[in-house]
Amino acid sequence: MTHQQRTRTARLLLGTCSLAAVLCANATHALNPPVVSDKVTQLRFGFYCDPGTLFEEEAPDTFTGTIGVPERKPDFFSLGATGPATIGMGFGITVEIEPELEGYATILVDHPPHGEEGITQESWESYFSVGSTNFSGFTFEFEYELTPGLWTFSAINADEIIYRVEFDVLPHGMGPQPNGGCRGLVPIA
């Protein structure tokens, strides 16, 4: 093999290794399809920009002991289950239900370990109303929350699963981003 052929082969191998490294860095988790009660009339999920907090509500089974009640239901800038872990962004689910599911439900969020304690599950109660769009979400507010990996949202009413949706949360800067950043959000209709 000549020097020129070796150089060409080395460049080809280097390019192949670089491509493999990029593909591995962007690898996503294989997600299971959502589990949805037959009493759910509409379900949407995706990523959004922080809509602001109206007030804090006690939620002792969360990392901080409270949840922020949003000023409004957020507009998704990206529908689907894959998006970035970025301060000021979040992801969640909107759902409309039949009368049999009206009432309090437990929201369970399973995620990669957070903080020194390695918390992997948080939960709180949420009231699901008939005739309105019910929202549950997680907004990234603190550095320790920026944990890429598999996240699962579940809503359970008594012993019935209302929904269970898996999300593949990517490192900051990867995946879909809002047009113009979160300040210039163009929502999906």
KEKE-3310 file (N, C-alpha, C; in steps of 0.2 Angstrom, whole numbers, plus 5000, padded with zeros to 4 digits):
npx = (5004:5003:5010:5001:4989:4987:4986:4974:4965:4967:4961:4948:4944:4945:4935:4924:4925:4923:4910:4903:4905:4897:4885:4883:4883:4871:4862:4846:4834:4825:4808:4794:4777:4764:4754:4737:4721:4705:4696:4701:4699:4707:4724:4739:4757:4773:4786:4789:4790:4794:4779:4778:4775:4761:4758:4765:4763:4761:4769:4774:4781:4790:4806:4809:4798:4788:4777:4776:4762:4757:4755:4747:4741:4755:4761:4765:4781:4786:4779:4779:4790:4803:4816:4826:4835:4835:4837:4823:4815:4802:4793:4778:4761:4745:4728:4712:4697:4684:4669:4670:4683:4685:4692:4704:4720:4735:4751:4765:4782:4795:4813:4830:4843:4843:4851:4861:4855:4851:4838:4824:4811:4797:4781:4764:4748:4735:4720:4709:4698:4682:4678:4688:4705:4717:4733:4749:4766:4784:4796:4812:4821:4832:4850:4853:4842:4844:4845:4849:4841:4830:4813:4798:4781:4767:4749:4738:4722:4714:4715:4717:4726:4728:4736:4752:4767:4782:4797:4811:4824:4836:4853:4857:4854:4853:4841:4824:4821:4814:4807:4817:4821:4815:4809:4805:4794:4785:4770:4764:4749)
npy = (4994:5011:5027:5037:5030:5024:5036:5041:5030:5031:5044:5041:5031:5039:5049:5040:5036:5048:5051:5040:5044:5056:5051:5042:5051:5058:5049:5042:5036:5021:5022:5017:5015:5027:5024:5024:5028:5022:5031:5043:5057:5066:5068:5076:5079:5086:5098:5114:5132:5140:5145:5154:5156:5155:5153:5144:5127:5116:5101:5087:5076:5079:5084:5098:5100:5108:5112:5122:5131:5134:5150:5149:5137:5129:5133:5121:5120:5110:5095:5079:5067:5069:5080:5094:5096:5110:5125:5135:5129:5116:5100:5091:5086:5087:5084:5078:5072:5059:5059:5049:5049:5061:5070:5069:5065:5055:5061:5054:5056:5049:5049:5051:5051:5064:5077:5076:5066:5058:5057:5049:5048:5058:5065:5071:5078:5081:5089:5083:5089:5087:5093:5103:5107:5097:5099:5093:5095:5097:5109:5114:5121:5122:5119:5105:5098:5096:5083:5072:5058:5044:5049:5047:5051:5048:5047:5043:5038:5033:5016:5016:5019:5034:5040:5035:5041:5041:5050:5056:5064:5075:5081:5098:5110:5100:5092:5097:5115:5130:5142:5157:5156:5155:5167:5172:5164:5154:5146:5130:5126)
npz = (5000:4996:5002:4999:4998:5011:5018:5013:5017:5031:5033:5029:5038:5050:5047:5048:5061:5067:5063:5069:5082:5083:5080:5091:5102:5099:5101:5106:5118:5116:5115:5124:5117:5122:5136:5137:5145:5140:5143:5140:5130:5123:5120:5122:5120:5124:5122:5130:5133:5148:5156:5167:5184:5194:5207:5221:5226:5240:5239:5245:5241:5231:5225:5229:5238:5234:5221:5206:5201:5185:5176:5165:5154:5146:5129:5117:5109:5102:5097:5104:5111:5113:5117:5123:5139:5147:5155:5159:5150:5147:5149:5145:5147:5140:5143:5140:5147:5150:5160:5170:5175:5182:5195:5209:5204:5205:5200:5194:5192:5185:5184:5179:5192:5204:5212:5227:5235:5225:5220:5211:5209:5209:5215:5215:5219:5207:5201:5190:5178:5169:5153:5152:5148:5155:5163:5165:5170:5169:5172:5169:5181:5189:5190:5194:5190:5176:5169:5157:5149:5151:5155:5164:5164:5173:5176:5188:5193:5207:5205:5192:5177:5170:5160:5154:5149:5140:5140:5131:5136:5131:5131:5135:5122:5112:5100:5097:5096:5102:5090:5088:5102:5119:5122:5110:5106:5095:5095:5093:5085)
capx = (5000:5007:5009:4994:4983:4987:4983:4967:4962:4967:4956:4941:4943:4944:4929:4919:4925:4919:4902:4900:4905:4892:4878:4882:4882:4865:4858:4841:4832:4819:4803:4788:4771:4760:4748:4731:4715:4700:4692:4704:4697:4712:4731:4745:4763:4778:4791:4787:4794:4791:4774:4778:4772:4756:4759:4768:4758:4764:4770:4780:4784:4794:4813:4809:4793:4782:4776:4774:4756:4758:4750:4743:4744:4760:4760:4771:4784:4788:4775:4783:4793:4811:4818:4832:4835:4837:4834:4817:4810:4799:4789:4772:4755:4738:4723:4704:4694:4677:4667:4672:4690:4685:4694:4711:4725:4742:4756:4771:4787:4802:4818:4837:4845:4844:4854:4866:4851:4849:4830:4823:4804:4793:4774:4760:4741:4732:4713:4707:4691:4679:4676:4694:4711:4721:4740:4754:4772:4790:4800:4818:4822:4839:4855:4853:4837:4846:4848:4846:4839:4823:4809:4791:4775:4761:4744:4734:4716:4712:4719:4717:4731:4725:4741:4759:4771:4790:4801:4819:4827:4843:4857:4856:4856:4851:4834:4820:4822:4809:4809:4819:4822:4809:4806:4801:4790:4779:4767:4760:4742)
capy = (5000:5017:5032:5040:5025:5024:5042:5040:5025:5034:5049:5037:5028:5045:5051:5035:5036:5054:5050:5036:5047:5060:5047:5040:5057:5060:5043:5043:5030:5018:5024:5013:5020:5029:5020:5029:5025:5023:5037:5050:5059:5069:5068:5079:5079:5089:5103:5121:5137:5141:5150:5158:5153:5159:5152:5138:5123:5111:5094:5085:5070:5081:5086:5104:5100:5112:5113:5129:5131:5139:5156:5147:5131:5131:5131:5116:5122:5104:5090:5073:5064:5070:5087:5096:5098:5117:5130:5139:5125:5110:5096:5089:5082:5089:5078:5079:5066:5058:5060:5044:5051:5067:5070:5069:5059:5056:5062:5052:5057:5045:5052:5050:5053:5071:5080:5072:5061:5053:5056:5046:5049:5063:5064:5076:5077:5086:5088:5082:5091:5086:5099:5107:5103:5096:5099:5091:5096:5098:5114:5114:5128:5122:5115:5098:5095:5095:5076:5069:5051:5042:5052:5044:5054:5044:5050:5037:5040:5027:5011:5016:5023:5039:5040:5035:5044:5041:5056:5055:5071:5076:5086:5105:5112:5095:5091:5103:5121:5135:5148:5163:5155:5155:5174:5173:5157:5153:5140:5125:5127)
capz = (5000:4995:5007:4997:4999:5018:5020:5011:5021:5038:5033:5028:5045:5055:5046:5050:5068:5069:5062:5074:5089:5083:5081:5098:5106:5098:5102:5110:5121:5113:5120:5123:5116:5128:5138:5138:5147:5135:5145:5138:5124:5119:5124:5118:5124:5120:5125:5130:5136:5155:5156:5173:5190:5197:5214:5223:5230:5243:5236:5249:5238:5226:5227:5233:5242:5231:5213:5203:5197:5180:5175:5160:5151:5141:5122:5115:5103:5099:5100:5104:5117:5113:5118:5127:5146:5146:5160:5156:5146:5151:5144:5149:5144:5141:5142:5141:5150:5151:5167:5175:5177:5185:5202:5210:5202:5207:5195:5195:5187:5186:5180:5181:5198:5205:5218:5231:5237:5220:5219:5205:5208:5212:5214:5218:5217:5203:5200:5183:5177:5163:5150:5151:5146:5161:5161:5170:5167:5172:5170:5171:5184:5193:5186:5196:5186:5169:5169:5151:5149:5151:5160:5163:5167:5174:5180:5191:5197:5211:5203:5185:5174:5165:5155:5155:5143:5141:5136:5130:5137:5128:5134:5133:5115:5107:5099:5095:5100:5100:5085:5092:5109:5122:5122:5103:5105:5090:5097:5088:5085)
cpx = (5004:5005:5002:4988:4982:4984:4976:4963:4961:4961:4949:4939:4942:4937:4923:4919:4921:4912:4899:4900:4899:4885:4877:4880:4874:4860:4852:4838:4826:4814:4797:4782:4767:4755:4743:4725:4710:4695:4695:4702:4702:4719:4736:4751:4768:4782:4788:4792:4790:4786:4774:4774:4767:4757:4762:4763:4762:4764:4776:4783:4788:4801:4813:4803:4787:4782:4774:4768:4757:4753:4745:4745:4749:4758:4766:4774:4786:4783:4779:4786:4800:4812:4824:4830:4839:4833:4829:4813:4808:4796:4783:4767:4749:4733:4716:4701:4687:4675:4669:4679:4691:4687:4701:4714:4732:4747:4762:4776:4793:4807:4825:4838:4846:4847:4859:4862:4850:4842:4829:4815:4801:4786:4770:4753:4739:4725:4712:4700:4689:4678:4682:4700:4716:4729:4744:4761:4778:4794:4806:4820:4829:4843:4855:4847:4839:4849:4845:4845:4832:4819:4802:4786:4770:4756:4739:4728:4713:4717:4720:4722:4727:4730:4748:4763:4778:4792:4808:4821:4834:4847:4856:4858:4855:4843:4831:4821:4816:4811:4811:4820:4815:4806:4802:4797:4785:4776:4764:4753:4738)
cpy = (5006:5022:5035:5036:5025:5030:5043:5036:5028:5039:5046:5034:5034:5048:5046:5035:5042:5054:5046:5039:5052:5056:5044:5045:5059:5054:5044:5036:5027:5019:5019:5018:5021:5024:5025:5026:5026:5028:5043:5051:5063:5069:5071:5079:5082:5094:5110:5125:5138:5147:5155:5154:5157:5159:5145:5134:5118:5104:5090:5079:5072:5083:5092:5105:5105:5111:5120:5128:5136:5144:5154:5140:5132:5129:5126:5119:5116:5098:5084:5072:5065:5077:5088:5097:5105:5121:5134:5135:5119:5106:5093:5086:5086:5084:5081:5072:5065:5059:5055:5045:5057:5066:5070:5063:5061:5056:5059:5053:5053:5048:5050:5053:5061:5073:5074:5066:5056:5052:5054:5046:5054:5062:5070:5074:5082:5084:5088:5084:5089:5093:5104:5103:5103:5096:5097:5092:5096:5103:5114:5121:5128:5117:5107:5094:5093:5088:5073:5061:5050:5045:5049:5048:5049:5048:5044:5040:5033:5022:5011:5021:5027:5039:5038:5036:5044:5047:5054:5062:5071:5081:5093:5106:5106:5095:5098:5109:5126:5140:5154:5162:5156:5162:5175:5167:5158:5146:5136:5125:5120)
cpz = (5000:5001:5006:4999:5007:5021:5019:5016:5028:5038:5033:5035:5050:5054:5048:5058:5071:5068:5067:5081:5089:5084:5088:5103:5105:5099:5107:5113:5116:5118:5118:5121:5122:5129:5140:5140:5141:5137:5144:5131:5120:5124:5119:5123:5120:5125:5124:5133:5143:5154:5162:5178:5193:5205:5216:5227:5234:5239:5239:5246:5231:5229:5232:5238:5240:5224:5211:5199:5191:5179:5170:5158:5146:5134:5120:5109:5099:5102:5099:5110:5117:5113:5123:5135:5146:5151:5156:5151:5150:5146:5149:5144:5145:5139:5144:5142:5150:5159:5173:5178:5181:5193:5203:5207:5204:5201:5197:5190:5189:5181:5183:5188:5199:5212:5221:5233:5231:5219:5212:5204:5212:5211:5217:5215:5212:5201:5192:5182:5170:5160:5150:5150:5152:5159:5167:5166:5171:5169:5173:5174:5187:5189:5188:5192:5179:5168:5162:5153:5149:5157:5159:5167:5167:5178:5182:5195:5200:5208:5195:5182:5169:5159:5158:5149:5145:5137:5136:5130:5135:5132:5131:5126:5110:5106:5097:5099:5097:5095:5089:5099:5112:5123:5115:5101:5100:5092:5092:5090:5087)
residu = (MET:THR:HIS:GLN:GLN:ARG:THR:ARG:THR:ALA:ARG:LEU:LEU:LEU:GLY:THR:CYS:SER:LEU:ALA:ALA:VAL:LEU:CYS:ALA:ASN:ALA:THR:HIS:ALA:LEU:ASN:PRO:PRO:VAL:VAL:SER:ASP:LYS:VAL:THR:GLN:LEU:ARG:PHE:GLY:PHE:TYR:CYS:ASP:PRO:GLY:THR:LEU:PHE:GLU:GLU:GLU:ALA:PRO:ASP:THR:PHE:THR:GLY:THR:ILE:GLY:VAL:PRO:GLU:ARG:LYS:PRO:ASP:PHE:PHE:SER:LEU:GLY:ALA:THR:GLY:PRO:ALA:THR:ILE:GLY:MET:GLY:PHE:GLY:ILE:THR:VAL:GLU:ILE:GLU:PRO:GLU:LEU:GLU:GLY:TYR:ALA:THR:ILE:LEU:VAL:ASP:HIS:PRO:PRO:HIS:GLY:GLU:GLU:GLY:ILE:THR:GLN:GLU:SER:TRP:GLU:SER:TYR:PHE:SER:VAL:GLY:SER:THR:ASN:PHE:SER:GLY:PHE:THR:PHE:GLU:PHE:GLU:TYR:GLU:LEU:THR:PRO:GLY:LEU:TRP:THR:PHE:SER:ALA:ILE:ASN:ALA:ASP:GLU:ILE:ILE:TYR:ARG:VAL:GLU:PHE:ASP:VAL:LEU:PRO:HIS:GLY:MET:GLY:PRO:GLN:PRO:ASN:GLY:GLY:CYS:ARG:GLY:LEU:VAL:PRO:ILE:ALA)
# end
